[in-house]
Amino acid sequence: MADVLPLVEARLCTALGEPDARAAVTFLGADRIEVLRFPGGGPEGDIVRYATLGMSAQPMADPTAVLADPVKGARAELVLSVRAGLAETGKVLRPLAALAASPQVEGVVVAPGASLDVGEPLWPGAPFTSVLVAEPGGLVEDLELDAPLDPVRFLPLLPMTPNEAAWKRVHGAQALQERWLTHGTDLRDPSRKSVPLE
């Protein structure tokens, strides 16, 4: 079985450029997760991106399955984009790694539309403790692997305020994203306020 992580890292670098920093975090009962930081580039040079590396090493197992299939199952990495220089977003590395380790540690399957909560601010002073998992394919294309392996999907994370997370639980991910769109919400602003939810 080929190691998928070098392929994943190569795909990230092709899409986002070379990382200027990386950190490794290990949680009890889980493989090591790295978080890579990609400095801003292109027309929006003030955007910094954080991507996990290690979550896709194993497929996400159905928590109700008696035995985890070592080959088949969804594989993913997480990508967070924020405006640089407006907050201490460099401290997001450990919360991001914790989210990436959650399939191994807690048996959750991370998929678009899901909410992931870290239980504390994503970085010091952040108005967000959770994220909405968005649809993949925009920033980093899926990485096809040899059959029978599922492709690796790169899932964007959209930070949510506690009020937005509570509203999303009632009304759904689609409704929250439409509200953000209607109000022209800058989802990459690390200190933005909650969107009006009335």
Disulfide bonds with the S-S distance in Angstrom:
none
